[in-house]
Structures are given as C-alpha cells and as structure tokens.
Amino acid sequence: MDPLPSGLRLNEIQFMATHNSSHQLMPPDERFTWLMGSNLDSYRYEHLPLDRQLGEQAVRGLELDLYPDPQGGLYRCPLARRWRRRGPRPESLWDEPGFKVMHGPDADYRTSCPTLTGALQTINAWSTSNPGHVPIVVQLELKGSWPWARLTGGARVPRWTTTVLDDLDREIRAVFADHRIITPDRVRGDSETLEHAVLTRGWPLLDDVRGLVMFFLDYGDNTYVRDNYRAGRPNLEGRVAFTTPPPAETDSAFIMVNDPRDANGAHITDLVRRGYLVRTRSDDPVSTAKANQHTRVAAALDSGAHMISTDFPQPGLAFRWGDGEFRAQLPGGVSVRVNPSVVTGVGRGQVSSRP
C-alpha cells in the first residue's frame, strides 16, 4: 500500500477502534441473568489483548471502562461471584489502589487488563515497538454504580470528584510523559480557547504526532464530571485528556455521535469539516451483527467520523450471529486512511499499511 501523503493533519485521517476493548466473555458459571438482564446476547463478545488489537486487528482507537479504587479491593468480590458462592477473585491486582478496567463491577466484569496502569503499560510497550504509528486514541469511559447493584449490596463506585480526576491524570502520566501525549495544551498553543484553535489553526500535523497517544473522557449524561475536570481550567489547561462537550464551548474539540445513520451522518460530516474530531460507532453489541446491518458500517465510514468503534474488527468474530460475516473495517483492512470527508483531490480515500 502507498503511505499516507505528507502534509496531512491529525483530523484528516480515519481509523477503526474497538468498543469496551478489555471485554471478555463471562463463564457460564458466573453469569447471573437477574444481574445482567434478559438479553445476555448483548454481552457475548470479547476482544484480544490490547497489543494484539493494535497489531493483528489494525485498530488505532481503544476504549477503557474505568472505576476508581483509591484504597484497593473495592471490586475484589463481585455480586455474581458472591451469589454463586465463588468467593473473591484470585488475582492480587484487584487489591492494589488505582483505577480498575472492566465493563461492570458486579456482573460483567471479566477483563483482559484489570488495572489502568497495566493497560497503559501494554499500550506503551506496543507503541515503543512500533515507532511512527499514527496516534493511538484512548477513550476513557468514566463509570459509576449500577443502580440495581447499589440496592443489592454491590459495589458503591466513588464519584468522579476533582480529586479523583487529578489522580486519573497522575496515573496516566506515570506511564506516559507529557511529550508522549497529545494534550489539550499542545493543541491549543497560544490560541484564546481550545475550540478556537481547532476551528482556525487546526490540529497538529500528523507527522509531528506519530508515535503519540491521546485520551478523551466519556462521561455520558454525567456532565458534572466535565465540570469537575475543567474546574478553574476552561480550556483544560494542564489536563491530560480532552472532554466531549457539544460545540460552542471553550473546551469543544472532540465530539461523540454514537449513531451515524440517517440525519446523524450529515451532522457528523458537518462537524468533521468544521474541524472537530468525531467518534462514532459502526455497530451495537450484538444486534447489528445479528441483523447483518452492514449499511451502518458504510454510514460510519462515509460520514467522515475519525474514530469508528466496533466489536467486530476482523472477519470471524461474529460467527454466532446472522451470516457470520459481519465485520467493521477500513477498506482493505488497513489501520488508517485519508478521511474522505475532509481531504479532496489527490490522496482522498488513500489507505496506508504503515504502523
């Protein structure tokens, strides 16, 4: 494959990502229908270890579901294990202070990387071994208590206070120094606001940020998390990660639009052409694969969203569903291509096999 043309900016590429990147299937003797809901199929997907996703599956975006555990041991004995009389999890990592990585603390908790530090070390090791890769974008989904779990003795997840968020930044910086991270300060430069920087001067040149990582926060409707993270820092001054507000905020730079279909496709394209980075999803676990909705993958690709998240990044993973052929990949299964909604003329849609 031809390499990407020179002179591209970070927002002029498109790449695939995985959803709930640490997710592993629950063993039958630990599944608990009452806790997980009647649609157990929606949990029946799993991913390779993070470094193999980056290598074998050519993804350049990852999603880590995070739970604060400042003292350690908070998630050692999930409800499902207690109710099955299985006892605590045997791995000692669950006793260590620090952020934990899993989809849910009490029912859907099997994970390939229990700790954030361990996950970051895995990413860092792959990055170091593959110099010159396009930036790895890590979505940090900041989770809370599952409502039913709180009523039945499950984990009481600490709130995402400013102190907890400060701890999050410190844990990331303990693995990646600032010169390895695309931070909001790096993008803003001397512009008055972060949003003004991305909409006028633009994102960094791709060749200037190869080999780096980038983080953004996913807090759903819990906008108090954003308020705490940017308290006294309207442009995320000194912060590691980007927030995900709507446009027209001082910290608007990275926007999430989960469904790329119908009117959302045009909305994503508009955001992309204005200069925002956008993340969308090509499928939902596992209804899209069951229905063989390949049109949603096409909608995501055509929208120009930069980061397209999937549970099926290569052929064969959807063998349980539909015709078994569902997958979401860039054309040719490569790691990155020129963004078709941003770049016109020579190089439009060009793909790359570079790291």
VOBA-1610 file (N, C-alpha, C; in pm, whole numbers, padded with zeros to 5 digits, always signed):
BEGIN
Met+00083-00119+00000Met+00000+00000+00000Met+00088+00126+00000Asp+00042+00231-00066Asp+00112+00359-00062Asp+00099+00420+00077Pro+00204+00488+00124Pro+00192+00557+00253Pro+00097+00675+00241Leu+00053+00725+00354Leu-00031+00844+00353Leu+00049+00961+00297Pro-00015+01051+00224Pro+00057+01167+00171Pro+00106+01258+00283Ser+00214+01327+00259Ser+00267+01419+00359Ser+00178+01542+00370Gly+00189+01611+00480Gly+00114+01734+00500Gly-00023+01717+00560Leu-00064+01592+00586Leu-00194+01570+00650Leu-00192+01615+00795Arg-00308+01659+00842Arg-00324+01690+00983Arg-00396+01574+01052Leu-00391+01577+01185Leu-00449+01469+01263Leu-00597+01449+01231Asn-00668+01556+01200Asn-00811+01546+01172Asn-00841+01513+01026Glu-00739+01476+00950Glu-00759+01442+00810Glu-00738+01293+00782Ile-00751+01212+00888Ile-00741+01067+00873Ile-00866+01002+00933Gln-00880+00873+00906Gln-00991+00794+00961Gln-00934+00658+01002Phe-00980+00609+01118Phe-00927+00483+01170Phe-01035+00410+01249Met-01013+00281+01272Met-01106+00199+01348Met-01062+00189+01494Ala-01160+00163+01579Ala-01137+00145+01722Ala-01220+00028+01770Thr-01191-00021+01889Thr-01275-00124+01949Thr-01355-00066+02064His-01473-00123+02084His-01566-00084+02190His-01543-00175+02310Asn-01538-00117+02431Asn-01511-00196+02552Asn-01393-00290+02527Ser-01279-00230+02501Ser-01165-00303+02445Ser-01109-00412+02535Ser-01138-00408+02665Ser-01087-00512+02755Ser-01188-00623+02779His-01305-00617+02715His-01416-00706+02749His-01387-00851+02716Gln-01418-00939+02812Gln-01405-01083+02795Gln-01539-01149+02828Leu-01565-01262+02766Leu-01689-01335+02792Leu-01693-01385+02936Met-01810-01373+02996Met-01831-01430+03129Met-01846-01582+03117Pro-01781-01660+03203Pro-01802-01805+03201Pro-01943-01839+03245Pro-01999-01948+03195Pro-02139-01982+03228Pro-02167-01987+03377Asp-02071-02034+03456Asp-02099-02048+03599Asp-02088-01916+03675Glu-02058-01805+03604Glu-02057-01674+03669Glu-02161-01580+03609Arg-02234-01626+03510Arg-02341-01543+03454Arg-02459-01543+03549Phe-02521-01428+03561Phe-02636-01416+03650Phe-02740-01332+03578Thr-02843-01400+03525Thr-02940-01332+03439Thr-03006-01215+03510Trp-03037-01231+03638Trp-03105-01122+03708Trp-03019-00997+03711Leu-02888-01015+03722Leu-02798-00900+03726Leu-02769-00844+03587Met-02756-00931+03489Met-02714-00888+03356Met-02831-00854+03265Gly-02953-00884+03307Gly-03068-00857+03223Gly-03102-00976+03136Ser-03218-00969+03074Ser-03266-01084+02996Ser-03192-01102+02865Asn-03133-00995+02813Asn-03066-01005+02683Asn-02918-01035+02703Leu-02888-01156+02742Leu-02749-01194+02766Leu-02666-01189+02639Asp-02731-01200+02523Asp-02656-01196+02398Asp-02578-01066+02383Ser-02628-00957+02439Ser-02560-00829+02422Ser-02424-00826+02491Tyr-02396-00925+02575Tyr-02267-00934+02642Tyr-02175-01038+02577Arg-02221-01102+02471Arg-02147-01214+02413Arg-02053-01166+02302Tyr-01955-01093+02341Tyr-01847-01053+02252Tyr-01723-01039+02339Glu-01607-01054+02281Glu-01485-01033+02356Glu-01373-00993+02261His-01268-00940+02320His-01159-00886+02240His-01026-00952+02274Leu-00935-00946+02179Leu-00798-00987+02202Leu-00732-00892+02302Pro-00618-00930+02360Pro-00542-00835+02441Pro-00514-00707+02363Leu-00494-00598+02434Leu-00485-00467+02370Leu-00374-00461+02266Asp-00258-00517+02296Asp-00149-00509+02199Asp-00178-00587+02072Arg-00253-00695+02084Arg-00289-00773+01964Arg-00397-00701+01883Gln-00482-00625+01948Gln-00578-00543+01874Gln-00504-00439+01790Leu-00405-00375+01850Leu-00328-00274+01779Leu-00247-00335+01665Gly-00199-00456+01685Gly-00117-00521+01584Gly-00197-00601+01484Glu-00257-00710+01527Glu-00325-00802+01436Glu-00452-00744+01376Gln-00523-00661+01453Gln-00653-00611+01406Gln-00646-00469+01354Ala-00530-00407+01357Ala-00506-00276+01294Ala-00595-00165+01348Val-00639-00176+01473Val-00716-00065+01529Val-00619+00040+01583Arg-00664+00164+01586Arg-00583+00272+01642Arg-00661+00349+01749Gly-00773+00295+01789Gly-00850+00352+01899Gly-00892+00242+01995Leu-00889+00272+02124Leu-00928+00176+02227Leu-01022+00244+02324Glu-01106+00164+02389Glu-01197+00216+02491Glu-01177+00138+02621Leu-01152+00211+02729Leu-01133+00150+02860Leu-01240+00203+02955Asp-01318+00113+03013Asp-01419+00149+03113Asp-01350+00155+03248Leu-01357+00271+03314Leu-01279+00293+03436Leu-01367+00305+03560Tyr-01313+00251+03669Tyr-01376+00261+03801Tyr-01270+00302+03903Pro-01294+00409+03979Pro-01196+00448+04081Pro-01189+00344+04193Asp-01069+00322+04241Asp-01047+00229+04353Asp-00930+00282+04436Pro-00951+00395+04503Pro-00839+00464+04567Pro-00769+00385+04676Gln-00841+00298+04745Gln-00781+00219+04853Gln-00744+00078+04808Gly-00802+00032+04700Gly-00782-00105+04654Gly-00882-00201+04715Gly-00915-00305+04642Gly-01002-00410+04694Gly-01150-00387+04679Leu-01191-00271+04625Leu-01333-00238+04619Leu-01410-00334+04528Tyr-01346-00385+04425Tyr-01414-00470+04326Tyr-01363-00614+04330Arg-01306-00654+04441Arg-01245-00787+04452Arg-01349-00899+04450Cys-01468-00872+04504Cys-01567-00980+04517Cys-01700-00936+04456Pro-01719-00952+04326Pro-01842-00907+04259Pro-01966-00981+04311Leu-02079-00916+04298Leu-02206-00977+04341Leu-02227-01114+04278Ala-02204-01125+04148Ala-02230-01252+04080Ala-02147-01364+04141Arg-02025-01337+04179Arg-01942-01441+04242Arg-01992-01472+04383Arg-02033-01370+04454Arg-02085-01394+04589Arg-02211-01479+04585Trp-02301-01444+04493Trp-02428-01517+04485Trp-02408-01658+04432Arg-02302-01680+04360Arg-02268-01815+04313Arg-02176-01887+04412Arg-02149-01820+04524Arg-02062-01876+04628Arg-01923-01910+04572Arg-01874-01819+04489Arg-01742-01840+04428Arg-01630-01772+04506Gly-01663-01676+04590Gly-01560-01606+04665Gly-01494-01496+04583Pro-01396-01428+04642Pro-01328-01318+04573Pro-01251-01365+04451Arg-01222-01271+04364Arg-01136-01301+04251Arg-00994-01331+04300Pro-00927-01426+04239Pro-00796-01467+04291Pro-00682-01371+04261Glu-00696-01288+04158Glu-00583-01205+04117Glu-00556-01095+04220Ser-00431-01082+04262Ser-00395-00983+04364Ser-00404-00840+04312Leu-00407-00822+04179Leu-00417-00688+04122Leu-00540-00614+04172Trp-00646-00688+04205Trp-00769-00624+04250Trp-00754-00560+04388Asp-00650-00595+04460Asp-00627-00536+04592Asp-00544-00409+04585Glu-00485-00381+04470Glu-00397-00265+04459Glu-00478-00137+04440Pro-00437-00026+04503Pro-00503+00103+04477Pro-00484+00145+04332Gly-00580+00217+04280Gly-00570+00265+04143Gly-00694+00231+04063Phe-00704+00286+03945Phe-00823+00271+03862Phe-00829+00131+03803Lys-00952+00074+03805Lys-00973-00060+03752Lys-01045-00051+03618Val-01023-00152+03533Val-01076-00154+03397Val-01166-00276+03381Met-01295-00253+03353Met-01392-00362+03330Met-01522-00298+03286His-01611-00378+03227His-01739-00325+03183His-01832-00296+03299Gly-01836-00386+03396Gly-01921-00366+03513Gly-01860-00432+03634Pro-01876-00377+03753Pro-01807-00431+03870Pro-01872-00552+03933Asp-01999-00580+03902Asp-02069-00686+03974Asp-02123-00797+03886Ala-02138-00773+03755Ala-02199-00875+03671Ala-02121-00904+03544Asp-02068-00804+03478Asp-01998-00824+03351Asp-01854-00774+03368Tyr-01778-00845+03448Tyr-01652-00794+03500Tyr-01527-00861+03445Arg-01542-00960+03358Arg-01423-01025+03304Arg-01348-00929+03212Thr-01218-00918+03230Thr-01140-00817+03160Thr-01001-00870+03128Ser-00945-00824+03018Ser-00809-00864+02982Ser-00704-00780+03052Cys-00744-00670+03114Cys-00647-00582+03182Cys-00715-00519+03303Pro-00701-00579+03421Pro-00774-00531+03540Pro-00741-00389+03582Thr-00618-00343+03559Thr-00579-00211+03607Thr-00551-00116+03491Leu-00578+00012+03514Leu-00546+00112+03413Leu-00396+00117+03389Thr-00319+00112+03495Thr-00174+00116+03478Thr-00126+00001+03389Gly-00178-00119+03412Gly-00140-00232+03328Gly-00180-00213+03184Ala-00301-00160+03161Ala-00346-00134+03024Ala-00256-00033+02955Leu-00221+00074+03025Leu-00135+00177+02967Leu+00004+00123+02939Gln+00055+00038+03026Gln+00186-00022+03002Gln+00186-00110+02878Thr+00075-00181+02857Thr+00063-00264+02736Thr+00063-00177+02611Ile-00016-00069+02615Ile-00020+00023+02501Ile+00117+00085+02477Asn+00183+00125+02584Asn+00314+00188+02573Asn+00417+00092+02513Ala+00412-00034+02555Ala+00507-00132+02502Ala+00487-00152+02353Trp+00360-00159+02309Trp+00334-00175+02166Trp+00381-00050+02091Ser+00351+00066+02147Ser+00389+00192+02083Ser+00540+00202+02066Thr+00613+00166+02170Thr+00759+00173+02165Thr+00815+00077+02061Ser+00749-00036+02044Ser+00794-00137+01947Ser+00753-00105+01805Asn+00666-00006+01788Asn+00616+00030+01655Asn+00628+00180+01634Pro+00750+00231+01633Pro+00769+00376+01620Pro+00711+00427+01489Gly+00657+00547+01494Gly+00600+00607+01374Gly+00455+00575+01351His+00392+00502+01444His+00249+00471+01426His+00166+00599+01433Val+00050+00598+01367Val-00040+00710+01385Val-00087+00711+01530Pro-00125+00826+01584Pro-00159+00832+01727Pro-00265+00730+01767Ile-00246+00673+01884Ile-00344+00583+01944Ile-00437+00667+02029Val-00566+00663+02000Val-00665+00743+02073Val-00737+00652+02172Val-00734+00690+02299Val-00791+00608+02405Val-00911+00679+02465Gln-01026+00617+02452Gln-01150+00666+02512Gln-01159+00612+02654Leu-01169+00701+02751Leu-01180+00663+02892Leu-01324+00684+02935Glu-01398+00574+02947Glu-01538+00585+02990Glu-01541+00579+03143Leu-01585+00686+03204Leu-01581+00700+03349Leu-01713+00651+03407Lys-01710+00535+03466Lys-01832+00464+03505Lys-01870+00492+03651Gly-01997+00459+03682Gly-02048+00473+03818Gly-02115+00345+03863Ser-02182+00350+03977Ser-02250+00233+04031Ser-02367+00193+03942Trp-02387+00064+03923Trp-02507+00016+03857Trp-02622+00028+03958Pro-02734+00094+03922Pro-02839+00123+04022Pro-02888+00002+04097Trp-02914-00109+04026Trp-02965-00228+04094Trp-02862-00286+04189Ala-02734-00268+04155Ala-02629-00325+04239Ala-02623-00253+04374Arg-02646-00124+04372Arg-02641-00049+04497Arg-02751-00095+04592Leu-02862-00142+04536Leu-02974-00186+04620Leu-02955-00328+04671Thr-02860-00401+04615Thr-02844-00542+04650Thr-02706-00574+04707Gly-02636-00473+04752Gly-02507-00496+04814Gly-02389-00495+04721Gly-02408-00440+04601Gly-02299-00435+04505Gly-02203-00321+04534Ala-02108-00305+04443Ala-02004-00204+04461Ala-02062-00063+04460Arg-02016+00016+04552Arg-02051+00159+04555Arg-01933+00236+04496Val-01948+00269+04371Val-01839+00331+04298Val-01821+00476+04344Pro-01700+00517+04379Pro-01677+00656+04418Pro-01714+00753+04305Arg-01759+00872+04343Arg-01790+00974+04244Arg-01660+01029+04184Trp-01677+01084+04064Trp-01563+01139+03993Trp-01542+01285+04036Thr-01489+01300+04154Thr-01459+01433+04208Thr-01334+01489+04140Thr-01307+01616+04163Thr-01186+01675+04108Thr-01062+01603+04159Thr-01064+01562+04286Thr-00951+01488+04341Thr-00930+01356+04269Val-01038+01282+04245Val-01028+01155+04173Val-00978+01178+04031Leu-01025+01282+03966Leu-00981+01311+03830Leu-00835+01355+03826Asp-00791+01426+03930Asp-00648+01458+03941Asp-00566+01329+03951Asp-00618+01233+04029Asp-00549+01104+04041Asp-00542+01032+03906Leu-00649+01045+03827Leu-00651+00983+03694Leu-00539+01041+03607Asp-00527+01172+03604Asp-00420+01234+03526Asp-00283+01185+03573Arg-00265+01177+03705Arg-00136+01133+03757Arg-00105+00989+03717Glu-00207+00902+03720Glu-00183+00762+03686Glu-00144+00748+03538Ile-00206+00829+03453Ile-00168+00825+03311Ile-00026+00877+03292Arg+00006+00988+03359Arg+00139+01048+03343Arg+00249+00962+03405Ala+00213+00871+03493Ala+00313+00780+03548Ala+00363+00681+03443Val+00285+00662+03336Val+00325+00573+03226Val+00369+00653+03104Phe+00293+00756+03069Phe+00323+00839+02952Phe+00360+00980+02998Ala+00482+01020+02973Ala+00520+01159+02998Ala+00446+01250+02901Asp+00439+01379+02934Asp+00361+01471+02852Asp+00410+01477+02707His+00539+01457+02685His+00587+01465+02546His+00541+01346+02462Arg+00481+01244+02527Arg+00425+01129+02456Arg+00274+01142+02435Ile+00214+01251+02484Ile+00069+01266+02482Ile+00030+01388+02399Ile-00074+01374+02319Ile-00136+01490+02254Ile-00232+01550+02356Thr-00187+01649+02427Thr-00267+01711+02533Thr-00347+01828+02478Pro-00451+01870+02551Pro-00523+01991+02509Pro-00432+02112+02499Asp-00335+02127+02589Asp-00243+02240+02582Asp-00162+02237+02453Arg-00120+02120+02413Arg-00041+02106+02291Arg-00121+02150+02170Val-00250+02117+02167Val-00335+02153+02054Val-00372+02301+02058Arg-00398+02353+02177Arg-00442+02494+02188Arg-00329+02590+02157Gly-00208+02559+02201Gly-00098+02651+02178Gly-00125+02786+02240Asp-00111+02892+02160Asp-00133+03027+02212Asp-00271+03082+02176Ser-00362+02996+02130Ser-00497+03041+02098Ser-00574+03075+02225Glu-00674+03158+02211Glu-00752+03202+02327Glu-00827+03085+02389Thr-00885+02999+02305Thr-00957+02882+02356Thr-00916+02759+02277Leu-00943+02643+02335Leu-00914+02517+02266Leu-00999+02506+02140Glu-01127+02540+02150Glu-01213+02530+02033Glu-01164+02622+01922His-01126+02744+01957His-01078+02837+01855His-00956+02781+01784Ala-00871+02713+01857Ala-00751+02656+01796Ala-00786+02552+01691Val-00877+02459+01723Val-00905+02350+01629Val-00988+02399+01510Leu-01066+02505+01529Leu-01151+02554+01420Leu-01080+02654+01330Thr-00966+02706+01373Thr-00895+02805+01293Thr-00758+02753+01251Arg-00667+02740+01345Arg-00533+02691+01311Arg-00535+02544+01274Gly-00619+02467+01341Gly-00632+02325+01310Gly-00553+02236+01404Trp-00566+02106+01383Trp-00498+02006+01464Trp-00352+01993+01420Pro-00268+01931+01502Pro-00126+01917+01464Pro-00109+01837+01336Leu+00002+01861+01268Leu+00038+01779+01153Leu+00058+01635+01198Leu+00008+01542+01118Leu+00015+01401+01155Leu+00160+01357+01177Asp+00250+01401+01092Asp+00389+01357+01106Asp+00456+01412+01232Asp+00397+01516+01292Asp+00452+01572+01416Asp+00403+01497+01540Val+00300+01414+01524Val+00244+01346+01642Val+00244+01194+01626Arg+00315+01144+01526Arg+00327+00998+01515Arg+00397+00943+01639Gly+00353+00826+01682Gly+00413+00763+01799Gly+00355+00810+01931Leu+00256+00900+01926Leu+00199+00955+02049Leu+00064+00889+02080Val+00013+00921+02198Val-00120+00876+02239Val-00205+00997+02272Met-00335+00977+02272Met-00430+01084+02300Met-00545+01025+02380Phe-00596+01099+02478Phe-00703+01050+02564Phe-00822+01145+02559Phe-00944+01088+02564Phe-01062+01171+02583Phe-01158+01102+02679Leu-01237+01183+02749Leu-01326+01135+02853Leu-01466+01115+02798Asp-01525+01002+02833Asp-01666+00971+02801Asp-01738+00957+02935Tyr-01826+01052+02963Tyr-01896+01053+03092Tyr-02047+01049+03074Gly-02093+01022+02951Gly-02236+01010+02926Gly-02311+01136+02966Asp-02420+01116+03038Asp-02502+01228+03083Asp-02451+01289+03213Asn-02347+01234+03270Asn-02293+01285+03397Asn-02202+01404+03372Thr-02263+01514+03330Thr-02185+01631+03292Thr-02112+01694+03410Tyr-02148+01654+03532Tyr-02075+01705+03648Tyr-01928+01664+03640Val-01901+01551+03572Val-01762+01505+03558Val-01683+01607+03478Arg-01740+01654+03368Arg-01672+01757+03289Arg-01653+01882+03372Asp-01755+01922+03448Asp-01742+02042+03532Asp-01626+02027+03629Asn-01612+01910+03689Asn-01503+01888+03784Asn-01367+01885+03715Tyr-01363+01825+03596Tyr-01234+01812+03527Tyr-01183+01947+03478Arg-01272+02035+03441Arg-01230+02165+03389Arg-01245+02277+03491Ala-01271+02245+03617Ala-01286+02348+03720Ala-01158+02432+03727Gly-01173+02562+03702Gly-01057+02651+03700Gly-00968+02633+03579Arg-01011+02550+03485Arg-00932+02519+03364Arg-01026+02518+03243Pro-01079+02633+03202Pro-01182+02634+03097Pro-01136+02575+02965Asn-01005+02577+02940Asn-00950+02517+02818Asn-00874+02389+02847Leu-00900+02330+02965Leu-00833+02206+03007Leu-00684+02228+03027Glu-00649+02347+03072Glu-00509+02379+03097Glu-00447+02278+03195Gly-00337+02219+03155Gly-00267+02125+03241Gly-00327+01986+03247Arg-00436+01964+03178Arg-00501+01833+03182Arg-00442+01738+03077Val-00463+01609+03101Val-00416+01506+03009Val-00515+01482+02896Ala-00644+01476+02931Ala-00746+01429+02837Ala-00833+01543+02785Phe-00897+01516+02672Phe-00998+01605+02617Phe-01134+01567+02676Thr-01221+01664+02689Thr-01359+01638+02726Thr-01442+01623+02599Thr-01571+01593+02614Thr-01657+01572+02497Thr-01785+01655+02508Pro-01773+01788+02512Pro-01892+01872+02517Pro-01949+01893+02377Pro-02067+01954+02367Pro-02117+01993+02235Pro-02036+02110+02182Pro-02057+02147+02055Pro-01985+02263+02001Pro-02017+02391+02078Ala-01935+02492+02053Ala-01953+02626+02108Ala-01920+02636+02256Glu-01830+02550+02304Glu-01775+02562+02439Glu-01625+02585+02427Thr-01565+02645+02529Thr-01422+02674+02519Thr-01339+02547+02502Asp-01388+02434+02558Asp-01314+02308+02550Asp-01367+02214+02442Ser-01447+02264+02350Ser-01502+02179+02243Ser-01393+02148+02141Ala-01364+02021+02125Ala-01265+01977+02027Ala-01295+01835+01981Phe-01340+01751+02073Phe-01368+01610+02046Phe-01515+01585+02077Ile-01589+01532+01981Ile-01734+01517+01995Ile-01773+01373+01965Met-01868+01322+02044Met-01918+01186+02024Met-02058+01189+01964Val-02078+01115+01854Val-02209+01094+01794Val-02219+00944+01770Asn-02287+00873+01858Asn-02278+00727+01858Asn-02339+00661+01734Asp-02446+00715+01681Asp-02514+00651+01569Asp-02494+00735+01442Pro-02429+00680+01340Pro-02400+00758+01219Pro-02509+00754+01113Arg-02621+00691+01143Arg-02724+00672+01041Arg-02815+00793+01027Asp-02884+00797+00913Asp-02987+00898+00885Asp-02927+01039+00899Ala-02999+01129+00966Ala-02955+01268+00975Ala-02823+01283+01050Asn-02793+01187+01135Asn-02667+01197+01209Asn-02545+01191+01118Gly-02558+01123+01005Gly-02445+01115+00913Gly-02406+01253+00862Ala-02505+01330+00819Ala-02477+01466+00772Ala-02426+01554+00885His-02479+01532+01005His-02433+01609+01122His-02286+01580+01150Ile-02247+01453+01145Ile-02106+01419+01167Ile-02018+01483+01061Thr-02060+01473+00935Thr-01981+01531+00826Thr-01961+01681+00847Asp-02066+01749+00890Asp-02055+01893+00916Asp-01955+01921+01027Leu-01962+01845+01136Leu-01868+01864+01247Leu-01725+01840+01201Val-01705+01735+01123Val-01572+01700+01075Val-01516+01811+00987Arg-01596+01862+00896Arg-01549+01966+00805Arg-01524+02098+00875Arg-01590+02118+00989Arg-01564+02240+01066Arg-01435+02231+01145Gly-01387+02109+01172Gly-01258+02095+01238Gly-01258+02015+01366Tyr-01374+01968+01411Tyr-01379+01886+01531Tyr-01335+01743+01499Leu-01281+01675+01599Leu-01264+01530+01590Leu-01392+01464+01636Val-01434+01356+01567Val-01561+01291+01596Val-01541+01141+01609Arg-01604+01084+01710Arg-01607+00939+01728Arg-01750+00890+01710Thr-01768+00780+01634Thr-01899+00719+01618Thr-01885+00568+01631Arg-01997+00498+01618Arg-01997+00352+01630Arg-02056+00288+01505Ser-01993+00180+01460Ser-02042+00110+01342Ser-02137-00003+01377Asp-02152-00035+01506Asp-02240-00145+01547Asp-02266-00136+01696Asp-02375-00201+01738Asp-02407-00220+01879Asp-02396-00368+01909Pro-02343-00402+02026Pro-02336-00546+02056Pro-02471-00597+02100Val-02517-00705+02037Val-02464-00761+01913Val-02575-00751+01808Ser-02667-00659+01830Ser-02786-00651+01744Ser-02750-00621+01599Thr-02648-00538+01577Thr-02610-00504+01440Thr-02561-00626+01364Ala-02482-00709+01430Ala-02432-00830+01366Ala-02544-00929+01342Lys-02636-00941+01438Lys-02749-01032+01420Lys-02831-00996+01297Ala-02850-00866+01276Ala-02932-00819+01165Ala-02851-00799+01037Asn-02721-00829+01043Asn-02634-00810+00925Asn-02645-00668+00870Gln-02642-00570+00960Gln-02660-00431+00918Gln-02528-00371+00870His-02480-00421+00760His-02356-00368+00704His-02373-00223+00659Thr-02497-00181+00639Thr-02520-00042+00598Thr-02477+00056+00707Arg-02482+00014+00834Arg-02438+00104+00941Arg-02287+00125+00934Val-02213+00021+00899Val-02069+00035+00881Val-02041+00136+00770Ala-02112+00120+00659Ala-02094+00211+00546Ala-02127+00354+00585Ala-02234+00371+00663Ala-02272+00506+00707Ala-02163+00568+00793Ala-02104+00488+00880Ala-01997+00539+00965Ala-01876+00581+00882Leu-01837+00496+00788Leu-01722+00528+00703Leu-01749+00652+00619Asp-01867+00660+00560Asp-01900+00771+00470Asp-01916+00903+00545Ser-01951+00897+00672Ser-01974+01020+00749Ser-01847+01101+00767Gly-01733+01035+00762Gly-01607+01104+00787Gly-01566+01106+00933Ala-01644+01042+01020Ala-01602+01032+01160Ala-01460+00977+01165His-01378+01036+01250His-01238+00997+01254His-01217+00862+01321Met-01288+00839+01429Met-01271+00719+01511Met-01401+00640+01505Ile-01396+00520+01450Ile-01515+00437+01432Ile-01500+00313+01518Ser-01587+00299+01615Ser-01575+00194+01716Ser-01658+00072+01679Thr-01601-00047+01701Thr-01669-00172+01667Thr-01637-00281+01768Asp-01722-00382+01773Asp-01693-00504+01847Asp-01644-00615+01755Phe-01640-00587+01626Phe-01606-00691+01527Phe-01502-00637+01429Pro-01377-00619+01473Pro-01276-00554+01388Pro-01210-00645+01285Gln-01250-00772+01279Gln-01194-00860+01176Gln-01294-00970+01146Pro-01279-01036+01030Pro-01372-01144+00995Pro-01366-01258+01097Gly-01481-01322+01116Gly-01487-01441+01200Gly-01534-01418+01342Leu-01530-01294+01390Leu-01569-01268+01528Leu-01719-01277+01548Ala-01796-01261+01441Ala-01942-01264+01451Ala-01998-01400+01409Phe-01920-01506+01431Phe-01962-01638+01382Phe-02092-01685+01445Arg-02130-01632+01561Arg-02254-01674+01627Arg-02378-01609+01565Trp-02361-01502+01490Trp-02474-01417+01454Trp-02493-01406+01303Gly-02619-01394+01263Gly-02651-01367+01124Gly-02582-01463+01030Asp-02520-01406+00924Asp-02449-01491+00829Asp-02305-01517+00872Gly-02270-01466+00989Gly-02137-01491+01044Gly-02026-01408+00982Glu-02061-01320+00888Glu-01959-01246+00815Glu-01949-01100+00857Phe-02030-01058+00955Phe-02029-00917+00991Phe-01891-00877+01044Arg-01844-00763+00997Arg-01720-00704+01045Arg-01720-00556+01010Ala-01641-00481+01080Ala-01628-00338+01052Ala-01480-00306+01037Gln-01440-00273+00917Gln-01300-00244+00886Gln-01292-00130+00786Leu-01177-00064+00782Leu-01148+00023+00670Leu-01129-00062+00544Pro-01151-00005+00427Pro-01128-00081+00305Pro-00988-00142+00303Gly-00981-00271+00276Gly-00853-00339+00274Gly-00803-00383+00410Gly-00879-00352+00516Gly-00839-00393+00650Gly-00717-00322+00703Val-00687-00202+00650Val-00567-00129+00692Val-00594-00051+00820Ser-00490+00009+00876Ser-00502+00076+01005Ser-00555+00218+00994Val-00536+00283+00880Val-00572+00424+00868Val-00587+00459+00721Arg-00672+00557+00693Arg-00682+00608+00557Arg-00707+00758+00562Val-00686+00823+00449Val-00719+00964+00437Val-00869+00980+00455Asn-00910+01077+00534Asn-01052+01096+00564Asn-01127+01145+00439Pro-01225+01069+00392Pro-01294+01104+00267Pro-01380+01228+00278Ser-01413+01273+00398Ser-01498+01390+00413Ser-01419+01519+00428Val-01288+01509+00442Val-01208+01627+00467Val-01114+01658+00352Val-01046+01556+00302Val-00942+01576+00201Val-01001+01551+00063Thr-00983+01646-00026Thr-01030+01632-00163Thr-00910+01626-00256Gly-00933+01576-00377Gly-00826+01569-00475Gly-00736+01450-00452Val-00609+01465-00483Val-00513+01356-00474Val-00503+01307-00330Gly-00510+01178-00313Gly-00497+01120-00179Gly-00628+01093-00111Arg-00739+01139-00166Arg-00867+01118-00100Arg-00898+00969-00091Gly-00921+00922+00030Gly-00951+00782+00050Gly-00831+00690+00043Gln-00712+00748+00024Gln-00591+00667+00015Gln-00569+00593+00146Val-00522+00472+00136Val-00503+00391+00256Val-00355+00371+00283Ser-00324+00325+00401Ser-00186+00305+00440Ser-00170+00177+00517Ser-00059+00109+00495Ser-00027-00008+00576Ser+00080+00025+00678Arg+00116+00153+00690Arg+00215+00193+00790Arg+00159+00168+00929Pro+00248+00154+01029Pro+00200+00131+01165Pro+00107+00241+01212
//
